[in-house]
Amino acid sequence: MKYEVVNGFDTKDKRYEAGDVIEESVIPSKSKKWLLEQGIVVKYVEKKLKRARNKDGSFKKDDKTTQDINEAWVEEGK
């Protein structure tokens, strides 16, 4: 199982930052329940993407002037 880090935390060996996706095995077993209860980590749900389409059904292009957004792809189900 994978978890997404919401708030940064340290383990004995490493620091994890918000947005990191980590395997269950890297979370100390004694701390896992507490980290989940406090909302420091949450179960990771992988987002599936599909190509975005225009009203006529053709594929949308990415607008290169918007650097942080890729308009050519959307989440499935939206």
PDB file of N, CA, C and O in Angstrom:
ATOM      1  N   MET A   1       0.845  -1.170   0.000  1.00  0.00           N
ATOM      2  CA  MET A   1       0.000   0.000   0.000  1.00  0.00           C
ATOM      3  C   MET A   1       0.897   1.243   0.000  1.00  0.00           C
ATOM      4  O   MET A   1       2.003   1.231   0.542  1.00  0.00           O
ATOM      5  N   LYS A   2       0.399   2.298  -0.613  1.00  0.00           N
ATOM      6  CA  LYS A   2       1.137   3.557  -0.665  1.00  0.00           C
ATOM      7  C   LYS A   2       0.392   4.616   0.126  1.00  0.00           C
ATOM      8  O   LYS A   2      -0.828   4.570   0.277  1.00  0.00           O
ATOM      9  N   TYR A   3       1.175   5.585   0.632  1.00  0.00           N
ATOM     10  CA  TYR A   3       0.626   6.695   1.382  1.00  0.00           C
ATOM     11  C   TYR A   3       1.182   7.998   0.828  1.00  0.00           C
ATOM     12  O   TYR A   3       2.317   8.046   0.355  1.00  0.00           O
ATOM     13  N   GLU A   4       0.376   9.055   0.887  1.00  0.00           N
ATOM     14  CA  GLU A   4       0.831  10.381   0.487  1.00  0.00           C
ATOM     15  C   GLU A   4       1.079  11.201   1.749  1.00  0.00           C
ATOM     16  O   GLU A   4       0.253  11.220   2.662  1.00  0.00           O
ATOM     17  N   VAL A   5       2.210  11.869   1.788  1.00  0.00           N
ATOM     18  CA  VAL A   5       2.573  12.694   2.936  1.00  0.00           C
ATOM     19  C   VAL A   5       1.852  14.033   2.819  1.00  0.00           C
ATOM     20  O   VAL A   5       1.974  14.721   1.806  1.00  0.00           O
ATOM     21  N   VAL A   6       1.098  14.401   3.859  1.00  0.00           N
ATOM     22  CA  VAL A   6       0.367  15.665   3.888  1.00  0.00           C
ATOM     23  C   VAL A   6       1.203  16.726   4.598  1.00  0.00           C
ATOM     24  O   VAL A   6       1.275  17.870   4.150  1.00  0.00           O
ATOM     25  N   ASN A   7       1.827  16.344   5.699  1.00  0.00           N
ATOM     26  CA  ASN A   7       2.725  17.222   6.465  1.00  0.00           C
ATOM     27  C   ASN A   7       4.057  16.509   6.611  1.00  0.00           C
ATOM     28  O   ASN A   7       4.094  15.314   6.907  1.00  0.00           O
ATOM     29  N   GLY A   8       5.138  17.221   6.407  1.00  0.00           N
ATOM     30  CA  GLY A   8       6.456  16.615   6.478  1.00  0.00           C
ATOM     31  C   GLY A   8       6.742  15.970   7.828  1.00  0.00           C
ATOM     32  O   GLY A   8       6.263  16.432   8.864  1.00  0.00           O
ATOM     33  N   PHE A   9       7.532  14.893   7.803  1.00  0.00           N
ATOM     34  CA  PHE A   9       7.953  14.235   9.035  1.00  0.00           C
ATOM     35  C   PHE A   9       9.298  13.564   8.820  1.00  0.00           C
ATOM     36  O   PHE A   9       9.722  13.319   7.691  1.00  0.00           O
ATOM     37  N   ASP A  10       9.959  13.273   9.936  1.00  0.00           N
ATOM     38  CA  ASP A  10      11.266  12.621   9.907  1.00  0.00           C
ATOM     39  C   ASP A  10      11.156  11.204  10.439  1.00  0.00           C
ATOM     40  O   ASP A  10      10.389  10.933  11.362  1.00  0.00           O
ATOM     41  N   THR A  11      11.933  10.299   9.846  1.00  0.00           N
ATOM     42  CA  THR A  11      12.142   8.986  10.430  1.00  0.00           C
ATOM     43  C   THR A  11      13.591   8.947  10.887  1.00  0.00           C
ATOM     44  O   THR A  11      14.311   9.940  10.782  1.00  0.00           O
ATOM     45  N   LYS A  12      14.005   7.820  11.382  1.00  0.00           N
ATOM     46  CA  LYS A  12      15.389   7.685  11.836  1.00  0.00           C
ATOM     47  C   LYS A  12      16.376   7.961  10.708  1.00  0.00           C
ATOM     48  O   LYS A  12      17.463   8.489  10.942  1.00  0.00           O
ATOM     49  N   ASP A  13      15.990   7.598   9.470  1.00  0.00           N
ATOM     50  CA  ASP A  13      16.912   7.664   8.338  1.00  0.00           C
ATOM     51  C   ASP A  13      16.666   8.801   7.358  1.00  0.00           C
ATOM     52  O   ASP A  13      17.581   9.180   6.627  1.00  0.00           O
ATOM     53  N   LYS A  14      15.450   9.361   7.320  1.00  0.00           N
ATOM     54  CA  LYS A  14      15.123  10.269   6.228  1.00  0.00           C
ATOM     55  C   LYS A  14      14.021  11.250   6.608  1.00  0.00           C
ATOM     56  O   LYS A  14      13.250  11.005   7.536  1.00  0.00           O
ATOM     57  N   ARG A  15      13.955  12.362   5.881  1.00  0.00           N
ATOM     58  CA  ARG A  15      12.873  13.342   6.019  1.00  0.00           C
ATOM     59  C   ARG A  15      11.939  13.190   4.824  1.00  0.00           C
ATOM     60  O   ARG A  15      12.401  13.068   3.690  1.00  0.00           O
ATOM     61  N   TYR A  16      10.627  13.196   5.067  1.00  0.00           N
ATOM     62  CA  TYR A  16       9.619  13.124   4.018  1.00  0.00           C
ATOM     63  C   TYR A  16       8.855  14.437   4.004  1.00  0.00           C
ATOM     64  O   TYR A  16       8.453  14.942   5.052  1.00  0.00           O
ATOM     65  N   GLU A  17       8.657  14.984   2.817  1.00  0.00           N
ATOM     66  CA  GLU A  17       7.997  16.276   2.641  1.00  0.00           C
ATOM     67  C   GLU A  17       6.572  16.091   2.124  1.00  0.00           C
ATOM     68  O   GLU A  17       6.241  15.046   1.564  1.00  0.00           O
ATOM     69  N   ALA A  18       5.735  17.105   2.313  1.00  0.00           N
ATOM     70  CA  ALA A  18       4.360  17.083   1.814  1.00  0.00           C
ATOM     71  C   ALA A  18       4.370  16.837   0.308  1.00  0.00           C
ATOM     72  O   ALA A  18       5.143  17.451  -0.427  1.00  0.00           O
ATOM     73  N   GLY A  19       3.506  15.933  -0.138  1.00  0.00           N
ATOM     74  CA  GLY A  19       3.425  15.592  -1.554  1.00  0.00           C
ATOM     75  C   GLY A  19       4.183  14.331  -1.916  1.00  0.00           C
ATOM     76  O   GLY A  19       3.952  13.762  -2.983  1.00  0.00           O
ATOM     77  N   ASP A  20       5.096  13.874  -1.044  1.00  0.00           N
ATOM     78  CA  ASP A  20       5.822  12.635  -1.312  1.00  0.00           C
ATOM     79  C   ASP A  20       4.861  11.461  -1.250  1.00  0.00           C
ATOM     80  O   ASP A  20       3.952  11.444  -0.420  1.00  0.00           O
ATOM     81  N   VAL A  21       5.055  10.487  -2.117  1.00  0.00           N
ATOM     82  CA  VAL A  21       4.295   9.240  -2.077  1.00  0.00           C
ATOM     83  C   VAL A  21       5.268   8.165  -1.616  1.00  0.00           C
ATOM     84  O   VAL A  21       6.312   7.951  -2.233  1.00  0.00           O
ATOM     85  N   ILE A  22       4.915   7.491  -0.526  1.00  0.00           N
ATOM     86  CA  ILE A  22       5.832   6.534   0.075  1.00  0.00           C
ATOM     87  C   ILE A  22       5.173   5.168   0.229  1.00  0.00           C
ATOM     88  O   ILE A  22       3.951   5.058   0.328  1.00  0.00           O
ATOM     89  N   GLU A  23       6.000   4.139   0.248  1.00  0.00           N
ATOM     90  CA  GLU A  23       5.531   2.780   0.487  1.00  0.00           C
ATOM     91  C   GLU A  23       5.286   2.585   1.976  1.00  0.00           C
ATOM     92  O   GLU A  23       5.933   3.222   2.807  1.00  0.00           O
ATOM     93  N   GLU A  24       4.366   1.718   2.303  1.00  0.00           N
ATOM     94  CA  GLU A  24       4.041   1.421   3.696  1.00  0.00           C
ATOM     95  C   GLU A  24       5.276   0.945   4.461  1.00  0.00           C
ATOM     96  O   GLU A  24       5.399   1.202   5.659  1.00  0.00           O
ATOM     97  N   SER A  25       6.173   0.267   3.790  1.00  0.00           N
ATOM     98  CA  SER A  25       7.343  -0.313   4.446  1.00  0.00           C
ATOM     99  C   SER A  25       8.309   0.727   5.005  1.00  0.00           C
ATOM    100  O   SER A  25       9.105   0.397   5.884  1.00  0.00           O
ATOM    101  N   VAL A  26       8.270   1.967   4.530  1.00  0.00           N
ATOM    102  CA  VAL A  26       9.191   2.990   5.048  1.00  0.00           C
ATOM    103  C   VAL A  26       8.649   3.683   6.293  1.00  0.00           C
ATOM    104  O   VAL A  26       9.381   4.413   6.959  1.00  0.00           O
ATOM    105  N   ILE A  27       7.384   3.464   6.612  1.00  0.00           N
ATOM    106  CA  ILE A  27       6.794   4.068   7.810  1.00  0.00           C
ATOM    107  C   ILE A  27       7.062   3.130   8.982  1.00  0.00           C
ATOM    108  O   ILE A  27       6.720   1.950   8.917  1.00  0.00           O
ATOM    109  N   PRO A  28       7.668   3.639  10.053  1.00  0.00           N
ATOM    110  CA  PRO A  28       7.882   2.790  11.229  1.00  0.00           C
ATOM    111  C   PRO A  28       6.554   2.224  11.723  1.00  0.00           C
ATOM    112  O   PRO A  28       5.585   2.965  11.881  1.00  0.00           O
ATOM    113  N   SER A  29       6.504   0.917  11.966  1.00  0.00           N
ATOM    114  CA  SER A  29       5.245   0.261  12.325  1.00  0.00           C
ATOM    115  C   SER A  29       4.615   0.854  13.588  1.00  0.00           C
ATOM    116  O   SER A  29       3.390   0.897  13.702  1.00  0.00           O
ATOM    117  N   LYS A  30       5.430   1.307  14.526  1.00  0.00           N
ATOM    118  CA  LYS A  30       4.904   1.898  15.761  1.00  0.00           C
ATOM    119  C   LYS A  30       4.238   3.244  15.500  1.00  0.00           C
ATOM    120  O   LYS A  30       3.384   3.674  16.276  1.00  0.00           O
ATOM    121  N   SER A  31       4.620   3.910  14.416  1.00  0.00           N
ATOM    122  CA  SER A  31       4.137   5.262  14.138  1.00  0.00           C
ATOM    123  C   SER A  31       2.995   5.321  13.136  1.00  0.00           C
ATOM    124  O   SER A  31       2.318   6.346  13.047  1.00  0.00           O
ATOM    125  N   LYS A  32       2.760   4.259  12.381  1.00  0.00           N
ATOM    126  CA  LYS A  32       1.798   4.305  11.274  1.00  0.00           C
ATOM    127  C   LYS A  32       0.402   4.732  11.726  1.00  0.00           C
ATOM    128  O   LYS A  32      -0.198   5.620  11.118  1.00  0.00           O
ATOM    129  N   LYS A  33      -0.117   4.118  12.774  1.00  0.00           N
ATOM    130  CA  LYS A  33      -1.470   4.444  13.233  1.00  0.00           C
ATOM    131  C   LYS A  33      -1.552   5.912  13.648  1.00  0.00           C
ATOM    132  O   LYS A  33      -2.517   6.596  13.306  1.00  0.00           O
ATOM    133  N   TRP A  34      -0.553   6.401  14.380  1.00  0.00           N
ATOM    134  CA  TRP A  34      -0.538   7.778  14.834  1.00  0.00           C
ATOM    135  C   TRP A  34      -0.457   8.748  13.657  1.00  0.00           C
ATOM    136  O   TRP A  34      -1.172   9.750  13.635  1.00  0.00           O
ATOM    137  N   LEU A  35       0.404   8.462  12.678  1.00  0.00           N
ATOM    138  CA  LEU A  35       0.540   9.327  11.500  1.00  0.00           C
ATOM    139  C   LEU A  35      -0.782   9.427  10.744  1.00  0.00           C
ATOM    140  O   LEU A  35      -1.147  10.505  10.274  1.00  0.00           O
ATOM    141  N   LEU A  36      -1.499   8.314  10.625  1.00  0.00           N
ATOM    142  CA  LEU A  36      -2.804   8.313   9.947  1.00  0.00           C
ATOM    143  C   LEU A  36      -3.841   9.101  10.754  1.00  0.00           C
ATOM    144  O   LEU A  36      -4.580   9.908  10.189  1.00  0.00           O
ATOM    145  N   GLU A  37      -3.899   8.873  12.059  1.00  0.00           N
ATOM    146  CA  GLU A  37      -4.871   9.570  12.917  1.00  0.00           C
ATOM    147  C   GLU A  37      -4.660  11.080  12.913  1.00  0.00           C
ATOM    148  O   GLU A  37      -5.623  11.846  12.950  1.00  0.00           O
ATOM    149  N   GLN A  38      -3.416  11.501  12.869  1.00  0.00           N
ATOM    150  CA  GLN A  38      -3.100  12.928  12.895  1.00  0.00           C
ATOM    151  C   GLN A  38      -3.219  13.582  11.522  1.00  0.00           C
ATOM    152  O   GLN A  38      -3.121  14.804  11.408  1.00  0.00           O
ATOM    153  N   GLY A  39      -3.428  12.781  10.480  1.00  0.00           N
ATOM    154  CA  GLY A  39      -3.558  13.321   9.136  1.00  0.00           C
ATOM    155  C   GLY A  39      -2.227  13.712   8.517  1.00  0.00           C
ATOM    156  O   GLY A  39      -2.190  14.492   7.565  1.00  0.00           O
ATOM    157  N   ILE A  40      -1.143  13.183   9.042  1.00  0.00           N
ATOM    158  CA  ILE A  40       0.176  13.486   8.503  1.00  0.00           C
ATOM    159  C   ILE A  40       0.410  12.707   7.212  1.00  0.00           C
ATOM    160  O   ILE A  40       1.076  13.190   6.297  1.00  0.00           O
ATOM    161  N   VAL A  41      -0.143  11.499   7.148  1.00  0.00           N
ATOM    162  CA  VAL A  41      -0.144  10.718   5.905  1.00  0.00           C
ATOM    163  C   VAL A  41      -1.571  10.261   5.637  1.00  0.00           C
ATOM    164  O   VAL A  41      -2.357  10.086   6.569  1.00  0.00           O
ATOM    165  N   VAL A  42      -1.904  10.071   4.375  1.00  0.00           N
ATOM    166  CA  VAL A  42      -3.208   9.548   3.960  1.00  0.00           C
ATOM    167  C   VAL A  42      -2.973   8.464   2.919  1.00  0.00           C
ATOM    168  O   VAL A  42      -1.944   8.443   2.244  1.00  0.00           O
ATOM    169  N   LYS A  43      -3.938   7.570   2.801  1.00  0.00           N
ATOM    170  CA  LYS A  43      -3.816   6.535   1.779  1.00  0.00           C
ATOM    171  C   LYS A  43      -3.767   7.186   0.406  1.00  0.00           C
ATOM    172  O   LYS A  43      -4.537   8.099   0.110  1.00  0.00           O
ATOM    173  N   TYR A  44      -2.862   6.710  -0.419  1.00  0.00           N
ATOM    174  CA  TYR A  44      -2.651   7.277  -1.750  1.00  0.00           C
ATOM    175  C   TYR A  44      -3.603   6.641  -2.746  1.00  0.00           C
ATOM    176  O   TYR A  44      -3.703   5.417  -2.832  1.00  0.00           O
ATOM    177  N   VAL A  45      -4.292   7.470  -3.488  1.00  0.00           N
ATOM    178  CA  VAL A  45      -5.170   7.014  -4.561  1.00  0.00           C
ATOM    179  C   VAL A  45      -4.596   7.543  -5.864  1.00  0.00           C
ATOM    180  O   VAL A  45      -4.523   8.752  -6.080  1.00  0.00           O
ATOM    181  N   GLU A  46      -4.195   6.631  -6.722  1.00  0.00           N
ATOM    182  CA  GLU A  46      -3.591   7.041  -7.989  1.00  0.00           C
ATOM    183  C   GLU A  46      -4.669   7.622  -8.906  1.00  0.00           C
ATOM    184  O   GLU A  46      -5.734   7.033  -9.092  1.00  0.00           O
ATOM    185  N   LYS A  47      -4.369   8.779  -9.465  1.00  0.00           N
ATOM    186  CA  LYS A  47      -5.304   9.436 -10.367  1.00  0.00           C
ATOM    187  C   LYS A  47      -5.058   8.937 -11.781  1.00  0.00           C
ATOM    188  O   LYS A  47      -3.928   8.958 -12.269  1.00  0.00           O
ATOM    189  N   LYS A  48      -6.111   8.491 -12.429  1.00  0.00           N
ATOM    190  CA  LYS A  48      -5.994   8.033 -13.803  1.00  0.00           C
ATOM    191  C   LYS A  48      -6.365   9.175 -14.738  1.00  0.00           C
ATOM    192  O   LYS A  48      -7.375   9.850 -14.541  1.00  0.00           O
ATOM    193  N   LEU A  49      -5.551   9.379 -15.742  1.00  0.00           N
ATOM    194  CA  LEU A  49      -5.779  10.478 -16.682  1.00  0.00           C
ATOM    195  C   LEU A  49      -6.241   9.954 -18.031  1.00  0.00           C
ATOM    196  O   LEU A  49      -5.937   8.825 -18.416  1.00  0.00           O
ATOM    197  N   LYS A  50      -6.975  10.788 -18.734  1.00  0.00           N
ATOM    198  CA  LYS A  50      -7.368  10.492 -20.109  1.00  0.00           C
ATOM    199  C   LYS A  50      -7.216  11.776 -20.920  1.00  0.00           C
ATOM    200  O   LYS A  50      -7.156  12.871 -20.360  1.00  0.00           O
ATOM    201  N   ARG A  51      -7.154  11.634 -22.219  1.00  0.00           N
ATOM    202  CA  ARG A  51      -7.009  12.807 -23.084  1.00  0.00           C
ATOM    203  C   ARG A  51      -8.263  13.662 -23.023  1.00  0.00           C
ATOM    204  O   ARG A  51      -9.382  13.150 -23.066  1.00  0.00           O
ATOM    205  N   ALA A  52      -8.067  14.952 -22.923  1.00  0.00           N
ATOM    206  CA  ALA A  52      -9.174  15.912 -22.907  1.00  0.00           C
ATOM    207  C   ALA A  52      -9.680  16.111 -24.333  1.00  0.00           C
ATOM    208  O   ALA A  52      -8.916  16.029 -25.295  1.00  0.00           O
ATOM    209  N   ARG A  53     -10.961  16.369 -24.450  1.00  0.00           N
ATOM    210  CA  ARG A  53     -11.557  16.556 -25.774  1.00  0.00           C
ATOM    211  C   ARG A  53     -12.311  17.872 -25.847  1.00  0.00           C
ATOM    212  O   ARG A  53     -12.839  18.362 -24.849  1.00  0.00           O
ATOM    213  N   ASN A  54     -12.350  18.435 -27.050  1.00  0.00           N
ATOM    214  CA  ASN A  54     -13.158  19.619 -27.332  1.00  0.00           C
ATOM    215  C   ASN A  54     -14.615  19.204 -27.484  1.00  0.00           C
ATOM    216  O   ASN A  54     -14.924  18.013 -27.502  1.00  0.00           O
ATOM    217  N   LYS A  55     -15.512  20.183 -27.594  1.00  0.00           N
ATOM    218  CA  LYS A  55     -16.941  19.882 -27.756  1.00  0.00           C
ATOM    219  C   LYS A  55     -17.222  19.045 -28.992  1.00  0.00           C
ATOM    220  O   LYS A  55     -18.167  18.256 -29.003  1.00  0.00           O
ATOM    221  N   ASP A  56     -16.399  19.209 -30.051  1.00  0.00           N
ATOM    222  CA  ASP A  56     -16.624  18.432 -31.278  1.00  0.00           C
ATOM    223  C   ASP A  56     -15.991  17.038 -31.217  1.00  0.00           C
ATOM    224  O   ASP A  56     -16.059  16.290 -32.192  1.00  0.00           O
ATOM    225  N   GLY A  57     -15.378  16.681 -30.084  1.00  0.00           N
ATOM    226  CA  GLY A  57     -14.804  15.353 -29.922  1.00  0.00           C
ATOM    227  C   GLY A  57     -13.322  15.242 -30.263  1.00  0.00           C
ATOM    228  O   GLY A  57     -12.706  14.208 -30.008  1.00  0.00           O
ATOM    229  N   SER A  58     -12.745  16.291 -30.836  1.00  0.00           N
ATOM    230  CA  SER A  58     -11.318  16.251 -31.156  1.00  0.00           C
ATOM    231  C   SER A  58     -10.498  16.482 -29.884  1.00  0.00           C
ATOM    232  O   SER A  58     -10.991  17.051 -28.910  1.00  0.00           O
ATOM    233  N   PHE A  59      -9.233  16.029 -29.910  1.00  0.00           N
ATOM    234  CA  PHE A  59      -8.368  16.196 -28.751  1.00  0.00           C
ATOM    235  C   PHE A  59      -8.002  17.655 -28.527  1.00  0.00           C
ATOM    236  O   PHE A  59      -7.766  18.400 -29.479  1.00  0.00           O
ATOM    237  N   LYS A  60      -7.956  18.062 -27.248  1.00  0.00           N
ATOM    238  CA  LYS A  60      -7.492  19.409 -26.899  1.00  0.00           C
ATOM    239  C   LYS A  60      -5.975  19.442 -26.925  1.00  0.00           C
ATOM    240  O   LYS A  60      -5.316  18.438 -26.655  1.00  0.00           O
ATOM    241  N   LYS A  61      -5.427  20.604 -27.254  1.00  0.00           N
ATOM    242  CA  LYS A  61      -3.986  20.804 -27.196  1.00  0.00           C
ATOM    243  C   LYS A  61      -3.629  21.436 -25.857  1.00  0.00           C
ATOM    244  O   LYS A  61      -4.459  22.080 -25.216  1.00  0.00           O
ATOM    245  N   ASP A  62      -2.385  21.242 -25.448  1.00  0.00           N
ATOM    246  CA  ASP A  62      -1.880  21.911 -24.260  1.00  0.00           C
ATOM    247  C   ASP A  62      -1.571  23.357 -24.614  1.00  0.00           C
ATOM    248  O   ASP A  62      -0.923  23.626 -25.625  1.00  0.00           O
ATOM    249  N   ASP A  63      -2.029  24.284 -23.791  1.00  0.00           N
ATOM    250  CA  ASP A  63      -1.734  25.703 -23.971  1.00  0.00           C
ATOM    251  C   ASP A  63      -0.376  25.979 -23.334  1.00  0.00           C
ATOM    252  O   ASP A  63      -0.261  25.974 -22.108  1.00  0.00           O
ATOM    253  N   LYS A  64       0.640  26.216 -24.133  1.00  0.00           N
ATOM    254  CA  LYS A  64       2.012  26.392 -23.646  1.00  0.00           C
ATOM    255  C   LYS A  64       2.199  27.644 -22.792  1.00  0.00           C
ATOM    256  O   LYS A  64       3.208  27.767 -22.098  1.00  0.00           O
ATOM    257  N   THR A  65       1.235  28.582 -22.829  1.00  0.00           N
ATOM    258  CA  THR A  65       1.364  29.792 -22.016  1.00  0.00           C
ATOM    259  C   THR A  65       1.000  29.545 -20.559  1.00  0.00           C
ATOM    260  O   THR A  65       1.328  30.362 -19.698  1.00  0.00           O
ATOM    261  N   THR A  66       0.329  28.436 -20.265  1.00  0.00           N
ATOM    262  CA  THR A  66       0.009  28.073 -18.879  1.00  0.00           C
ATOM    263  C   THR A  66       0.963  26.961 -18.461  1.00  0.00           C
ATOM    264  O   THR A  66       0.699  25.785 -18.709  1.00  0.00           O
ATOM    265  N   GLN A  67       2.065  27.331 -17.830  1.00  0.00           N
ATOM    266  CA  GLN A  67       3.134  26.380 -17.529  1.00  0.00           C
ATOM    267  C   GLN A  67       2.754  25.328 -16.494  1.00  0.00           C
ATOM    268  O   GLN A  67       3.260  24.208 -16.570  1.00  0.00           O
ATOM    269  N   ASP A  68       1.896  25.631 -15.540  1.00  0.00           N
ATOM    270  CA  ASP A  68       1.576  24.701 -14.467  1.00  0.00           C
ATOM    271  C   ASP A  68       0.387  23.795 -14.775  1.00  0.00           C
ATOM    272  O   ASP A  68       0.071  22.907 -13.983  1.00  0.00           O
ATOM    273  N   ILE A  69      -0.268  24.001 -15.898  1.00  0.00           N
ATOM    274  CA  ILE A  69      -1.469  23.237 -16.235  1.00  0.00           C
ATOM    275  C   ILE A  69      -1.283  22.602 -17.609  1.00  0.00           C
ATOM    276  O   ILE A  69      -0.820  23.250 -18.548  1.00  0.00           O
ATOM    277  N   ASN A  70      -1.649  21.328 -17.714  1.00  0.00           N
ATOM    278  CA  ASN A  70      -1.622  20.652 -18.999  1.00  0.00           C
ATOM    279  C   ASN A  70      -3.072  20.377 -19.406  1.00  0.00           C
ATOM    280  O   ASN A  70      -3.684  19.414 -18.943  1.00  0.00           O
ATOM    281  N   GLU A  71      -3.605  21.223 -20.267  1.00  0.00           N
ATOM    282  CA  GLU A  71      -5.014  21.126 -20.675  1.00  0.00           C
ATOM    283  C   GLU A  71      -5.313  19.912 -21.544  1.00  0.00           C
ATOM    284  O   GLU A  71      -6.481  19.596 -21.769  1.00  0.00           O
ATOM    285  N   ALA A  72      -4.296  19.229 -22.034  1.00  0.00           N
ATOM    286  CA  ALA A  72      -4.498  18.079 -22.915  1.00  0.00           C
ATOM    287  C   ALA A  72      -4.926  16.830 -22.146  1.00  0.00           C
ATOM    288  O   ALA A  72      -5.346  15.851 -22.763  1.00  0.00           O
ATOM    289  N   TRP A  73      -4.832  16.839 -20.827  1.00  0.00           N
ATOM    290  CA  TRP A  73      -5.173  15.675 -20.009  1.00  0.00           C
ATOM    291  C   TRP A  73      -6.110  16.075 -18.880  1.00  0.00           C
ATOM    292  O   TRP A  73      -5.970  17.155 -18.306  1.00  0.00           O
ATOM    293  N   VAL A  74      -7.070  15.202 -18.558  1.00  0.00           N
ATOM    294  CA  VAL A  74      -8.008  15.400 -17.448  1.00  0.00           C
ATOM    295  C   VAL A  74      -8.119  14.090 -16.679  1.00  0.00           C
ATOM    296  O   VAL A  74      -7.788  13.028 -17.207  1.00  0.00           O
ATOM    297  N   GLU A  75      -8.586  14.161 -15.431  1.00  0.00           N
ATOM    298  CA  GLU A  75      -8.810  12.961 -14.645  1.00  0.00           C
ATOM    299  C   GLU A  75     -10.009  12.203 -15.210  1.00  0.00           C
ATOM    300  O   GLU A  75     -10.987  12.810 -15.647  1.00  0.00           O
ATOM    301  N   GLU A  76      -9.925  10.884 -15.199  1.00  0.00           N
ATOM    302  CA  GLU A  76     -11.069  10.071 -15.644  1.00  0.00           C
ATOM    303  C   GLU A  76     -12.249  10.331 -14.741  1.00  0.00           C
ATOM    304  O   GLU A  76     -12.083  10.531 -13.538  1.00  0.00           O
ATOM    305  N   GLY A  77     -13.430  10.329 -15.305  1.00  0.00           N
ATOM    306  CA  GLY A  77     -14.643  10.549 -14.532  1.00  0.00           C
ATOM    307  C   GLY A  77     -15.013  12.021 -14.394  1.00  0.00           C
ATOM    308  O   GLY A  77     -16.031  12.345 -13.783  1.00  0.00           O
ATOM    309  N   LYS A  78     -14.213  12.901 -14.943  1.00  0.00           N
ATOM    310  CA  LYS A  78     -14.547  14.329 -14.877  1.00  0.00           C
ATOM    311  C   LYS A  78     -14.810  14.867 -16.252  1.00  0.00           C
ATOM    312  O   LYS A  78     -15.107  16.052 -16.404  1.00  0.00           O
TER     313      LYS A  78
END
